[in-house]
Amino acid sequence: MSKPDYHLSRNAFGRLIFADKDQQVHEGIVPVRAFPITASDQGIALVNAHGQELAWIECLAELPEEFRKLIETELANREFMPEIKHIDKVSSFVTPSTWWVKTDRGETAFVLRGEEDIRRLSPTALLIADSNGINFLIRDRLMLDRHSIKLLDRFL
């Protein structure tokens, strides 16, 4: 694990601070994943408030623990994508319909406006956008229970 040629910290307001090797300081740095679902710990850009890339991280695990924790915390605060583990029921097989689901973050209900809001990421992974713009992930639809698969297949 080699030490990067920059330093990361937080200011008094909790914003991420980036200081490069020349001690030029940038406030409000945002980590951006290149592949948030398929390779979430690889390919992360640190960008400034103007969207300019300041650093590229090949793999989070290669960073010193202090920097890795700062970046992971920042990403967790920005990203909210519950993973659906079970579909309890749907109000109708015609959209819009309300779905009652169990996710890795608890039980919830959301409105699916149309079948076009279910996007295939791979042959088995799906991204479902609800009426409020929240994305729900189904990492592998074949790993869902039989009841959930049956309900889901009516929309695919």
C-alpha positions in Angstrom: 0.0 0.0 0.0 1.7 3.2 -1.2 0.9 6.6 0.2 -0.8 8.9 -2.3 0.8 12.2 -3.2 -2.1 14.1 -1.7 -3.8 14.5 1.7 -7.5 14.2 2.6 -9.2 15.6 5.6 -12.5 17.3 6.7 -13.0 20.9 7.6 -15.1 22.2 10.6 -18.2 22.0 8.4 -17.7 18.3 7.5 -16.7 19.0 3.9 -13.9 16.9 2.3 -10.6 18.8 1.8 -8.0 17.8 -0.7 -4.4 19.1 -0.5 -2.2 18.1 -3.5 1.6 17.6 -3.4 2.1 21.4 -3.9 -0.2 22.1 -0.9 -2.9 23.6 -3.1 -6.1 23.1 -1.2 -9.5 22.3 -2.6 -12.7 22.2 -0.5 -15.8 20.3 -1.1 -14.2 17.4 -2.9 -16.6 14.7 -4.2 -15.7 11.1 -4.7 -17.4 9.6 -7.9 -17.5 5.9 -8.6 -16.8 4.9 -12.2 -18.8 1.6 -11.7 -21.0 2.0 -8.7 -22.7 -1.3 -9.0 -20.4 -3.7 -10.7 -17.1 -2.6 -9.1 -17.9 -0.2 -6.3 -14.5 -0.2 -4.7 -12.5 0.3 -7.9 -12.2 3.3 -10.2 -13.0 6.3 -8.0 -12.3 9.9 -9.1 -11.9 12.7 -6.6 -13.4 15.8 -8.3 -13.6 19.4 -7.2 -16.6 21.7 -7.2 -16.1 22.4 -10.9 -16.1 18.7 -11.8 -12.4 18.6 -12.5 -10.7 15.4 -11.6 -8.0 15.9 -9.0 -7.0 12.3 -8.3 -7.9 8.8 -9.6 -8.1 5.9 -7.2 -7.7 2.4 -8.8 -8.8 0.5 -5.7 -10.1 1.8 -2.3 -8.3 -1.0 -0.5 -4.9 0.3 -1.6 -5.5 3.6 0.2 -4.3 4.3 3.8 -7.1 3.4 6.2 -7.6 7.1 7.2 -8.2 8.2 3.6 -10.3 5.1 2.8 -12.7 5.8 5.7 -13.1 9.4 4.7 -14.0 8.4 1.1 -16.3 5.5 2.2 -18.2 7.8 4.6 -18.6 10.5 1.9 -19.8 8.0 -0.6 -22.3 6.5 1.9 -23.7 9.9 2.6 -24.2 10.7 -1.1 -25.4 7.3 -2.4 -28.7 5.9 -1.4 -29.6 2.8 -3.3 -31.5 0.2 -1.3 -31.2 -3.4 -2.5 -34.5 -5.2 -2.8 -34.4 -8.6 -1.1 -38.1 -9.5 -1.3 -41.2 -8.2 -3.0 -44.2 -8.6 -0.7 -46.9 -7.5 -3.1 -47.9 -5.0 -5.8 -51.1 -3.1 -6.0 -51.7 -3.9 -9.6 -49.9 -5.4 -12.7 -50.8 -2.3 -14.6 -48.7 0.8 -14.0 -48.6 3.0 -12.1 -48.5 0.5 -9.2 -47.4 0.5 -5.6 -44.8 -2.1 -4.6 -44.3 -3.2 -1.0 -40.7 -4.5 -0.6 -38.1 -5.6 1.9 -34.7 -4.1 1.3 -31.3 -4.2 3.0 -32.4 -1.0 4.7 -35.8 -2.2 5.9 -39.4 -2.4 4.6 -40.8 0.3 2.3 -43.4 0.9 -0.4 -42.8 2.9 -3.6 -44.7 3.7 -6.8 -43.5 2.3 -10.1 -44.8 4.8 -12.8 -44.1 2.5 -15.8 -42.3 -0.6 -16.9 -39.7 1.7 -18.5 -38.5 2.6 -15.0 -37.1 -0.9 -14.7 -33.7 -1.0 -16.3 -31.6 -4.0 -17.0 -28.0 -3.6 -15.9 -27.0 -7.2 -16.8 -29.0 -10.4 -17.6 -29.8 -10.7 -13.9 -29.3 -7.2 -12.3 -32.0 -4.6 -12.4 -32.4 -1.0 -11.4 -35.9 0.2 -10.5 -36.6 4.0 -10.3 -39.6 4.9 -8.2 -41.8 8.0 -8.7 -39.6 10.1 -6.4 -36.4 9.3 -8.3 -35.0 6.8 -5.7 -33.2 3.9 -7.3 -33.7 0.4 -6.0 -31.3 -2.3 -6.9 -32.0 -6.0 -7.5 -28.4 -7.4 -7.7 -29.5 -10.8 -9.0 -33.2 -11.4 -9.7 -32.6 -15.2 -9.9 -31.6 -15.1 -6.2 -34.9 -13.7 -5.1 -37.5 -16.0 -3.6 -40.1 -17.7 -5.9 -42.9 -15.3 -4.9 -40.8 -12.2 -5.7 -39.6 -13.6 -9.0 -43.2 -14.3 -10.0 -44.3 -10.7 -9.2 -41.2 -9.2 -10.9 -41.6 -11.2 -14.1 -45.0 -9.7 -14.7 -43.3 -6.4 -15.3 -40.4 -7.6 -17.4 
